[in-house]
Amino acid sequence: MSELLGHKDCIKSLRKDLVDIQGAIADVVSRTGPINYTSWKFPNKLASDLDLMDLLEEYDFVNGEHAYNQHSHVVLLELVVDRLLFLLQSISSYSELQRGRQGRDQSHQKGCLSVGLVVRNYWGTFLKCVNKKVSLASLQIEHNTKTKTLDYSKTESYVTSSTSPSPHLCRNCSSASFSPTSPQKSECSGPVHNAPPLYSKAKHHNAVCETTESSLIPCNVCHKVQSILRSTGDALIDLFQSEGLPSSLKRLSGAMKDTVGPGQMTAGDVTQWAQEQLRDMRCLAKHLQDVRSTVRPLREALAKAETDRNRFGSQLASAKKEFQQEVEKHQVCMAQLESSLRKAERTSRETQQRLQEEEEKTCCELQQMIQKLKTQLSATQLLLDKEKAKYQSAFRQQESMQAKQNSLLKRVNALDEEHEELQRQLEVKEEAQANLNNQLKKITDLKEQQQAELSQQQQTLQTRVEELEKRVAELLEHMQALRERERLLVAFPELNNWAHTQPQSTGNLILDMEQQQQSNNIRIKILEQENVTLHKSLEKLRQRGMLNIPKVRIWIGNMRYDAMRYNVRLKVGLDFSTVAHLQ
């Protein structure tokens, strides 16, 4: 289990469970109103004041943060316990309201921090509700036996009073009016009318209050709110499609389009819709921020272009001013020529004949000069237009050249970096290849040397193994002979002269006694093994009825007496030999 602590799938499952539990809590609270119970996770806060969305955003899975993920896993488990306790408390409050205790004061109510106490209270409330339902059913049966005329109306009023909650809202409206994070008390938008008889119920039915017939029909407010929510979601989806952005709300809208009708969304559906819409709004805000970051350099380039345009405009204005000065000079010249002409006209009367030819000549010259000036003016205007077009084309060429130069510089820098990186990698690879060649040569030499040593060692070990196998075979044969000899000596102690021979002494009395004790223990162990074997044989013979029981016991007693006498004799012989050795 410790390996699953902080696992991504576990955290994701807990987050989904919390959202589902919170949706159920919102549905219950919408029927009971605000419930003031203390939170189990946060004792200094009310359970209804917890902002679950902020907590889910804070305690989420983070890649590479194992300690934080484990902490988030533990906190989410505690939040699941907290929400389950609050759900049990809310259901208990709803059960008490259904039992007719709507008038109790909830303003100073504190929830139990003990899990066991909350569960016991919930179970007690549930049993009371069940008992009440059973008693009401029995009373209804007794009442049905008395009269049949009032049975249908009373049964209908009982069903209406037991199925319609105190706030008198429809299920969809109450589920959609309270968010998982901040539940509020809903109020009926219309007056509550007592249920009339069956024949007039269709005429006096209130569309806002929930009855048996209208519990599955959404109210106008719920239908309108959910329609507005869907229309805003569709507008957001259209905006995302126009911008080419992926929309999380589009998948949810497509899933609900055929399954959930207008105004039939539950609290969980509304919460999920709001979460997906909030996620899309955040994505849209991020997209707008990226667009602003893209537009900013374009605005700077536009300002630079405006500056260049103003500069060229000032140059054009100066050129126009110079041209105007030239025109004024020519006009002054024309005025001077006209004054000269008037002077010539004044003197023409005196010298008309003499200056007639000169006058005609002067007029021709003036006309030619005027024509020439007009030609120069048109040529200058044409030149000005050409220069203006040249300036514009030069400006566009300069911009394109600047862009090409920037791209070429970037490409050159990238190629330089790539060339340096490749050169560096080539040097590293050549050096590594040289090192690998040297290492390969050394490893080859070392391998040949080790193979020669290993072959020599293998031959030596093979010879040694053959010698050891021969030695082991000899030792096994010798050990088998010694075991057989030991068994014979122990089984037939009269055949040897241990008790009459002088035992070999090491010079240490304690060591000699320990060796003698070990040899006696070996003899006793062998005798006990043979005794057990004989006992088993005797048991088999007893079962077959081939041996008399008293004789066997006498023989076993004699056998034990002989063994004890042999041990005593060995001990006495050892003591005498020890004393003789000491003397």
Secondary structure, 3 states (H helix, E strand, C coil): CHHHCCCHHHHHHHHHHHHHHHHHHHHHHHHHCCCCCECCCCCCCEHHHCCHHHHHHHCCCCCCCHHHHHHHHHHHHHHHHHHHHHHHHHHHHHHHHHCCCCCCCCCCCCCCCCHHHHHHHHHHHHHHHHHHHHHHHHHHHHHHHHCCCCHHHHHHHHHHHHHCCCCCCCHHHHHHCCCCCCCCCCCCCCCCCCCCCHHHHHHHCCCCCCCCCCCCCCCHHHHHHHHHHHHHHHHHHHHHHHHCCCCHHHHHHHHHHHHCCCCCCCHHHHHHHHHHHHHHHHHHHHHHHHHHHHHHHHHHHHHHHHHHHHHHHHHHHHHHHHHHHHHHHHHHHHHHHHHHHHHHHHHHCCCHHHHHHHHHHHHHHHHHHHHHHHHHHHHHHHHHHHHHHHHHHHHHHHHHHHHHHHHHHHHHHHHHHHHHHHHHHHHHHHHHHHHHHHHHHHHHHHHHHHHHHHHHHHHHHHHHHHHHHHHHHHHHHHHHHHHHHHHHHHHCHHHCCCCCCCCCCCCCHHHHHHHHHHHHHHHHHHHHHHHHHHHHHHHHHHHHCCCCHHHHHHHHHHHHHHHHHHHHHHHHHHHHHHHHHHC
